[in-house]
Amino acid sequence: MTMQAGNFGSLLEPGLREIFETTVNRPRPMLETLFRVVTSDKYQERYQGMGANGLVQPFTGTVKYETFDASYETVLRNYELAQGLSVERRLFDDEQYGIIRDRAQAMADAFDKTIEHDAVQVFINGFTDTGLNRLGQSLSGADGVGLLSTAHPYSPAQSGTTQSNEDTLPLSLANLDLSRQRMWNWTDDKGDLMAVTPDTLLVPAELERTATQILSERAVWEPGSAQFDVNMFSGRMKLLVWNRLTDANAWFVIDSQAMKRYLIWQWRIRPEFARTEDFDSLQAKFRGYMRYGIGWSHWAWIYGQNPA
């Protein structure tokens, strides 16, 4: 390769861009499974909650038009994230392409793990009602408490009446059953049962063995049952294991359809790659940039257990 003054950055760019884009565009099964991924075109997006409709009444000659209360408005800001890489001309002159590629791969890996890290924080911080995450976003939702709380208000108009989606029970078949029953008992602001379908169990790697013993299609008997009691959960719920969950004891029961409605990852700018050169320092500079918002517009898709 012939060196031309001032063009080494442009010669490096195609290869480094390929490393970056291959890494940041690979599938992210957990994020794509758990979140409703949407595209944003502004500084922040607003998600207006609405109160429930009542039961459909018998028709008596005139259609009844339902009225409902406004619920909480969720505002999700898009945060900017960026990281740079500089390559000295001497590395190019001396054909140190391995070092250059390693630097580019390290930056690409940083973007990849940052996306996963920020996504899982929704669950890691879910039991916390106050404070900010590393992006500067409030840990509480629009109703003033965390995603997982013992005191979710029904609505702005009924803020004194609350219900819970949090407890401190360890993972077991009995406690999974109890969590599911509690979800079924949630009511909307009209007092009617919500249409909740708990069908997914999310656990850290440390609880995978216990969860598998409960949910596996082969687990036809309750774990540890001396009387060979039938296992009601055998093959009936989906198991998700996320090794980025940092609490070895916390676990989550989820309605996957409601989750896809209320748990939101919004892309303002997907990861992009750009280059410039600094004339005086003889360095080519490459940078990655992305912008996104994360949050939830309602809590009634998840029940969290946070044992001590």
C-alpha positions in Angstrom: 0.0 0.0 0.0 1.5 3.3 -1.0 1.4 6.0 1.6 0.1 9.4 0.5 0.4 12.4 2.9 -2.8 13.1 4.6 -4.9 10.2 3.4 -4.1 7.4 5.8 -7.3 7.9 7.7 -9.4 7.5 4.6 -7.5 4.3 3.7 -8.2 2.9 7.2 -11.9 3.9 7.3 -13.5 1.1 5.2 -12.0 -1.7 7.2 -12.6 0.0 10.6 -16.2 0.9 9.6 -16.8 -2.8 8.7 -15.6 -3.9 12.1 -17.8 -1.3 13.9 -21.0 -1.9 11.9 -20.7 -5.7 12.0 -20.4 -5.6 15.8 -23.1 -3.1 16.6 -25.6 -4.5 14.1 -25.6 -8.1 15.2 -28.8 -9.4 16.8 -29.5 -8.8 20.5 -31.9 -11.5 21.4 -32.8 -10.3 24.9 -33.4 -6.7 24.0 -35.4 -7.6 20.9 -37.4 -10.2 22.9 -38.2 -8.0 25.8 -38.6 -4.5 24.4 -40.9 -2.9 21.9 -38.2 -1.3 19.7 -39.5 1.9 18.1 -38.0 4.8 16.1 -38.0 8.3 17.5 -37.7 11.5 15.4 -37.4 14.1 18.2 -35.7 15.1 21.4 -38.2 13.1 23.5 -41.3 11.0 23.0 -44.5 11.2 25.0 -46.7 8.2 25.8 -50.1 9.2 27.2 -51.8 6.6 29.4 -55.5 6.2 29.4 -57.8 4.8 32.0 -59.8 1.7 31.4 -63.0 1.2 29.6 -65.8 -0.4 31.6 -67.6 -3.6 30.7 -69.5 -3.5 27.4 -73.2 -2.9 28.3 -76.2 -4.7 26.7 -77.5 -2.8 23.7 -80.9 -1.3 24.5 -81.5 0.8 21.4 -78.8 3.4 22.0 -75.0 3.0 21.9 -73.4 4.0 25.2 -70.2 6.0 24.7 -67.7 5.2 27.4 -65.8 7.9 29.3 -62.5 7.3 30.9 -59.9 9.2 33.0 -56.5 10.3 31.7 -53.7 8.2 33.2 -50.1 9.1 33.6 -48.0 10.5 30.8 -44.6 9.0 30.3 -41.9 11.1 28.7 -38.8 9.3 27.4 -35.9 11.5 26.5 -33.3 10.3 24.0 -29.8 10.4 25.4 -26.6 11.0 23.4 -23.7 8.5 23.7 -20.4 8.8 22.0 -16.9 7.3 22.1 -13.8 8.0 20.0 -10.7 6.2 18.7 -7.5 7.9 17.5 -4.8 6.3 15.3 -1.3 7.7 15.1 0.2 8.0 11.6 3.2 6.0 12.7 1.1 2.9 13.3 -0.1 3.1 9.8 3.4 3.8 8.4 4.8 0.8 10.4 1.9 -1.4 9.2 0.6 -2.1 12.7 -2.8 -3.1 11.3 -3.4 -5.7 14.0 -3.1 -3.0 16.8 -5.4 -0.7 14.8 -8.0 -3.3 14.2 -7.9 -4.3 17.9 -8.6 -0.7 18.9 -11.5 -0.5 16.5 -12.9 -3.8 17.7 -12.6 -2.6 21.3 -14.6 0.5 20.5 -17.3 -1.5 18.7 -17.5 -3.9 21.6 -18.0 -0.9 24.0 -21.0 0.2 22.0 -22.4 -3.3 21.9 -22.1 -3.9 25.6 -23.4 -0.4 26.4 -26.7 -1.1 24.7 -27.1 -4.4 26.6 -26.0 -2.8 29.9 -28.5 0.1 29.6 -31.3 -2.3 28.6 -30.9 -4.6 31.6 -30.9 -1.6 34.0 -34.7 -1.4 33.7 -34.8 -4.7 35.6 -31.8 -4.1 37.9 -33.1 -0.7 39.0 -36.7 -1.9 38.9 -37.1 -2.1 42.7 -35.7 1.4 43.3 -38.2 4.4 43.6 -35.7 7.3 43.7 -32.5 8.5 42.1 -31.1 8.6 38.6 -29.5 6.0 36.4 -26.1 6.5 34.7 -27.8 8.4 31.8 -29.4 10.9 34.2 -32.9 9.4 33.8 -35.2 9.1 36.9 -35.5 5.6 38.2 -39.2 6.2 39.0 -42.0 5.9 36.4 -44.7 8.4 35.6 -46.7 7.3 38.6 -43.9 8.3 41.0 -42.6 4.9 42.0 -40.2 2.4 40.4 -41.2 -0.2 37.9 -41.6 -2.7 40.7 -43.4 -1.3 43.8 -45.8 -2.1 46.5 -47.7 1.2 45.9 -48.6 1.8 42.3 -51.5 4.3 42.3 -54.5 3.4 40.1 -54.5 6.7 38.3 -53.9 10.5 38.9 -57.6 10.7 40.0 -57.2 7.7 42.3 -53.7 8.3 43.6 -54.6 7.2 47.2 -55.5 3.7 46.1 -52.6 1.4 45.2 -51.7 -2.1 44.3 -48.4 -4.1 44.2 -46.2 -5.9 41.8 -43.3 -6.5 44.2 -42.4 -9.0 46.9 -39.4 -10.7 48.5 -40.0 -14.4 48.0 -37.4 -16.8 46.7 -37.9 -18.7 43.5 -39.9 -21.9 44.0 -42.9 -23.6 42.3 -45.2 -22.4 45.1 -44.0 -18.8 44.9 -44.2 -18.7 41.1 -47.8 -19.9 41.4 -48.5 -17.2 44.0 -46.9 -14.4 41.9 -49.0 -15.5 38.9 -52.2 -15.4 41.0 -51.4 -12.0 42.2 -51.0 -10.7 38.7 -54.4 -12.2 37.8 -55.9 -10.2 40.6 -54.7 -6.8 39.4 -57.6 -4.5 38.7 -57.9 -1.4 36.5 -59.1 2.0 37.6 -62.7 0.9 37.0 -62.3 -2.0 39.4 -62.4 -4.7 36.7 -59.8 -7.4 36.5 -57.0 -6.6 34.0 -56.5 -9.1 31.1 -53.1 -10.2 32.3 -51.5 -13.4 31.1 -48.3 -14.4 33.0 -46.5 -16.6 30.5 -42.8 -15.8 30.9 -40.2 -16.2 33.7 -37.1 -14.1 33.6 -34.1 -15.1 35.8 -30.4 -14.4 36.2 -27.9 -17.2 35.4 -27.7 -18.2 39.0 -31.4 -19.3 39.0 -31.5 -21.1 35.7 -31.2 -24.5 37.3 -34.1 -23.9 39.7 -36.2 -22.3 37.0 -35.5 -25.2 34.6 -36.5 -27.8 37.2 -39.9 -26.0 37.5 -40.7 -25.2 33.9 -39.1 -27.9 31.8 -41.4 -30.1 29.7 -39.6 -33.1 31.3 -40.4 -31.9 34.8 -43.8 -33.7 35.0 -43.6 -34.0 38.7 -43.2 -31.2 41.2 -39.5 -30.8 42.2 -38.8 -32.7 45.4 -42.2 -34.2 45.6 -42.2 -37.6 47.4 -45.8 -38.2 46.3 -45.1 -37.5 42.6 -47.5 -34.6 42.5 -48.2 -33.4 39.0 -46.2 -30.2 38.1 -48.7 -27.7 36.7 -45.9 -25.6 35.2 -44.3 -28.3 33.1 -43.9 -26.8 29.6 -46.4 -24.0 30.3 -44.2 -20.9 30.6 -41.3 -19.5 28.6 -38.0 -19.3 30.5 -35.6 -16.3 29.7 -32.1 -16.3 31.3 -30.2 -13.0 31.2 -26.6 -13.2 32.4 -26.5 -9.4 32.8 -28.9 -9.5 35.7 -26.7 -8.7 38.7 -28.9 -9.9 41.6 -28.5 -13.6 41.9 -31.8 -14.0 43.7 -34.2 -11.6 42.0 -36.7 -13.0 39.4 -39.5 -11.7 37.4 -42.9 -13.1 36.1 -44.0 -11.4 32.9 -47.0 -11.1 30.6 -45.0 -11.0 27.3 -47.8 -9.5 25.2 -48.3 -6.6 27.6 -44.5 -6.2 28.0 -44.2 -5.6 24.2 -46.8 -2.9 24.6 -45.4 -1.1 27.6 -41.6 -1.7 27.8 -40.0 0.6 25.3 -36.6 1.0 23.6 -36.6 4.0 21.3 -33.9 4.6 18.8 -33.3 8.3 17.8 -30.0 7.6 16.1 -28.7 4.0 15.6 -25.0 3.5 16.1 -23.1 5.4 13.4 -19.4 5.7 12.5 -17.5 8.8 11.2 -13.9 9.9 10.6 -11.8 13.1 10.6 -8.0 13.8 10.6 -6.0 16.2 12.8 -3.4 17.9 10.7 -1.1 19.0 13.4 -1.0 15.8 15.6 -0.9 13.4 12.6 -3.8 11.4 14.0 -6.8 10.0 12.3 -9.8 10.2 14.5 -12.8 7.8 14.4 -15.9 8.0 16.5 -19.1 6.2 17.1 -22.3 7.9 18.1 -25.8 6.8 19.1 -28.9 8.2 20.8 -31.7 6.4 22.5 -34.3 6.4 25.2 -35.5 3.6 27.5 -38.5 3.2 29.8 -42.0 1.9 30.4 -45.4 3.5 30.0 -47.2 1.2 32.4 -46.1 -1.4 35.1 -48.9 -4.0 34.8 -46.9 -6.5 32.8 -44.4 -7.7 35.4 -44.2 -9.0 38.9 -40.8 -8.8 40.6 -39.5 -10.9 43.5 -36.5 -9.4 45.3 -35.4 -11.8 48.1 -32.8 -10.5 50.6 
